[in-house]
Amino acid sequence: MTSRSDAIRRLELGEFLRAQRGKLAPGLFGLAAGTRRRTPGLRREEVAQLCGLSTTWYTWLEQGRDISLSASALGRIATVLRFSPAERAYLFDLAGRRDPLQGGEGEPQAPAALTASLPLIGGPAYILDASWTALAWNEPAARLFAGWLDGEHDRNQLRFIFLSAEARRLIVDWETRARRVLAEFRADYSRHLDEPQMEALVAELAAGSDFFRQGWEEHSVLGREGGVRQFTDAAGRPLSYRQVTLNPAGRPDLKLVILTPFE
């Protein structure tokens, strides 16, 4: 049964596409403006042809009908209609589909402005991609996470936590923290179920860590949240931080993690 919210989203999607279609001049695509156009912009059949779709299917999409939407078809529509990154993200959100370009090839590993901001942060700070691999970090993070950010375990945070003995020494109450990390990763994993590299990562962690394997089979799910993070440095001194995690605008696949020291 189709819910009312689904119907509203489909209608909004159709209105969004019609509005965007009306903003594009036919001349941008080598099409004659003509004198028979009743409204400005492209016709439905023109958009359908440019996207390699049937006119009927595209018409139904704009009408808000309950039809199957593939990510590849949505991607072609976004390209033809010259969507900005924000417009493309809005399209996929309304359609309830994950954008195959999200964090994929063609996008920078991390926005340059975001990376450039890391040295300005006083406490440890780092950027994670969708598989929880560190893309960039500042000097305080490099000092704190020497066994992770120095290249061991391919700078993947999950490999470090579950496969490294150094993580058990560094992280206070490792078992409790590791269990929460696993549940947070499970929530992220739901958005990447069809990605072979994510399946391979889970298989590797399960094979290398009984703790991870047993926890993964429990299917616990938790949203990522801030709070106190405690560590023990190489000299045995306790270190305490408050953690904040942010998603950069336009890159929901990335996480900016900031640790603020406190006594």
C-alpha positions in Angstrom: 0.0 0.0 0.0 1.3 3.4 -0.9 1.5 5.9 2.0 0.3 9.4 1.8 3.8 10.7 2.4 5.1 8.7 -0.7 2.3 10.2 -2.8 3.3 13.7 -1.6 6.9 13.1 -2.5 6.0 11.9 -6.0 3.9 14.9 -6.6 6.7 17.2 -5.4 9.1 15.4 -7.6 6.9 15.9 -10.6 6.4 19.6 -9.9 10.2 20.0 -9.4 11.0 18.4 -12.7 8.4 20.5 -14.5 9.8 23.7 -13.0 13.3 22.8 -13.9 12.4 21.7 -17.4 10.7 25.1 -18.0 13.9 27.0 -17.1 15.9 25.5 -19.9 16.0 27.2 -23.3 15.7 24.8 -26.3 18.6 26.5 -27.9 21.0 25.0 -25.3 20.3 21.6 -26.8 20.3 22.7 -30.5 16.5 22.7 -30.6 14.6 25.3 -32.4 12.4 27.5 -30.2 9.6 27.5 -32.8 6.3 29.3 -32.6 4.1 26.5 -31.4 5.6 26.2 -27.9 2.8 27.0 -25.4 5.2 27.3 -22.5 8.9 28.2 -22.2 11.5 25.6 -21.8 11.8 22.0 -23.1 8.9 19.8 -23.9 8.4 16.5 -22.0 9.1 14.5 -25.2 12.3 16.4 -25.7 13.6 15.7 -22.2 12.7 12.1 -22.6 14.5 11.8 -25.8 17.6 13.5 -24.5 17.6 11.2 -21.5 17.1 8.1 -23.5 13.7 7.4 -21.8 10.2 6.8 -23.1 8.0 9.8 -23.3 5.2 7.9 -21.5 7.5 7.0 -18.6 8.8 10.5 -18.2 5.2 11.9 -18.4 4.1 9.6 -15.7 7.1 10.7 -13.6 6.1 14.3 -13.9 2.5 13.4 -13.1 3.5 11.9 -9.8 2.5 8.3 -10.7 3.8 5.4 -8.7 6.4 4.0 -11.1 9.8 2.3 -10.7 12.7 4.8 -10.6 16.2 3.6 -11.3 19.2 5.5 -10.1 20.7 5.5 -13.6 17.6 7.1 -15.1 17.5 9.7 -12.4 21.1 10.5 -13.1 20.5 11.0 -16.8 17.6 13.4 -16.0 19.8 15.4 -13.6 22.5 15.6 -16.3 20.2 16.7 -19.1 18.3 19.3 -16.9 21.7 20.8 -15.8 21.1 20.2 -12.1 23.4 21.7 -9.6 24.8 19.4 -6.9 22.1 20.6 -4.5 19.3 20.1 -7.1 20.7 16.6 -7.9 20.7 15.6 -4.2 17.1 16.9 -3.9 16.0 14.9 -6.9 17.4 11.6 -5.4 16.0 12.4 -2.0 12.5 12.9 -3.4 12.8 9.7 -5.4 14.1 7.7 -2.4 17.2 6.5 -4.3 20.9 6.7 -3.5 22.9 8.8 -5.9 25.5 6.5 -7.5 27.9 9.5 -7.8 27.7 10.2 -4.1 31.3 10.0 -3.1 32.2 8.2 -6.2 34.5 8.9 -9.1 34.4 12.4 -10.5 34.1 14.0 -7.1 37.1 15.1 -5.1 38.0 12.9 -2.2 37.2 15.8 0.1 36.4 19.5 -0.8 39.6 21.6 -0.8 38.1 24.2 1.4 37.2 21.6 4.0 40.6 20.1 4.0 42.2 23.5 4.3 40.2 24.2 7.4 41.6 21.3 9.4 44.9 23.1 10.5 42.7 25.8 11.9 41.1 23.4 14.4 42.9 23.3 17.7 42.0 19.7 18.7 42.2 16.5 16.7 40.1 16.6 13.6 39.7 14.4 10.6 37.5 13.6 7.6 36.1 10.2 6.9 34.6 8.8 3.7 31.7 6.5 3.3 33.8 3.4 4.2 35.2 5.2 7.3 38.6 5.7 5.7 40.4 8.9 6.7 40.9 11.3 3.8 42.6 14.2 5.6 43.5 15.1 9.2 45.3 17.7 11.2 48.5 17.4 13.3 46.8 16.9 16.6 44.9 14.0 15.1 48.1 12.5 13.6 49.7 12.6 17.1 46.7 11.1 18.9 46.0 8.3 16.3 49.6 7.4 15.4 48.7 3.7 14.9 45.9 4.6 12.5 46.7 7.7 10.6 50.3 6.8 9.9 49.2 4.4 7.2 48.7 1.1 9.0 45.4 -0.6 8.2 45.1 1.6 5.1 43.9 4.5 7.4 40.5 2.8 7.7 39.1 3.5 11.1 37.2 0.3 11.3 40.2 -1.8 10.5 42.2 0.1 13.1 39.5 -0.3 15.9 38.7 -4.0 15.3 42.0 -5.4 13.9 44.7 -3.5 15.7 46.0 -4.2 19.2 47.1 -0.5 19.4 43.4 0.5 19.4 42.7 -1.5 22.5 45.5 0.3 24.3 44.5 3.7 23.1 40.8 3.7 23.5 39.5 3.6 27.1 36.8 1.0 27.6 37.5 -0.3 24.1 34.8 -3.0 24.2 32.0 -0.5 24.9 33.2 2.0 22.4 33.8 -0.7 19.7 30.3 -2.0 20.1 28.9 1.5 19.6 31.1 2.1 16.6 29.9 -1.2 15.0 26.2 -0.2 15.5 26.9 3.3 14.0 28.6 1.7 11.0 25.6 -0.6 10.5 23.4 2.4 10.1 25.8 3.8 7.4 26.0 0.4 5.7 22.3 0.4 4.9 23.0 3.1 2.3 25.7 1.1 0.6 24.2 -2.4 0.4 24.9 -2.8 -3.3 28.6 -1.8 -3.2 31.1 -4.7 -3.5 33.8 -2.8 -1.7 31.6 -2.3 1.4 30.7 -6.0 1.4 34.4 -6.9 1.1 35.2 -4.6 4.1 32.5 -6.3 6.3 33.7 -9.7 5.2 37.3 -8.8 6.1 36.4 -7.4 9.5 34.2 -10.4 10.3 37.0 -12.8 9.3 39.7 -10.9 11.3 37.7 -10.1 14.5 35.4 -12.4 16.4 34.1 -9.4 18.3 33.1 -7.6 15.0 31.5 -10.8 13.6 29.4 -11.5 16.7 28.3 -7.9 16.9 27.5 -7.7 13.2 25.2 -10.7 13.6 23.3 -8.9 16.3 22.2 -6.2 13.8 22.4 -3.4 16.3 21.8 0.0 14.8 22.6 3.4 16.4 22.8 6.9 15.0 26.2 8.7 15.2 26.3 11.1 18.1 28.8 13.2 20.0 29.9 12.8 23.6 32.9 12.1 25.7 35.8 10.2 24.1 38.6 9.0 26.3 42.1 7.8 25.4 45.4 6.8 27.0 48.5 8.2 25.3 51.8 6.3 24.8 53.0 7.6 28.1 50.0 6.2 29.9 48.4 9.7 30.5 44.6 10.0 30.2 43.1 12.2 27.5 39.5 13.3 27.3 37.6 15.0 24.5 34.1 15.9 23.5 33.4 14.7 19.9 31.3 16.5 17.3 30.6 14.9 13.9 29.4 17.1 11.0 28.3 16.3 7.4 29.7 18.8 4.9 27.1 20.6 2.8 26.6 18.7 -0.5 28.7 15.7 0.7 26.6 13.6 3.0 28.9 10.7 2.3 31.7 12.5 4.3 32.1 13.1 8.0 34.1 15.8 9.7 35.0 14.6 13.2 36.3 17.2 15.7 37.6 16.3 19.2 37.6 19.2 21.6 39.9 18.7 24.7 38.4 19.2 28.1 39.5 18.5 31.7 
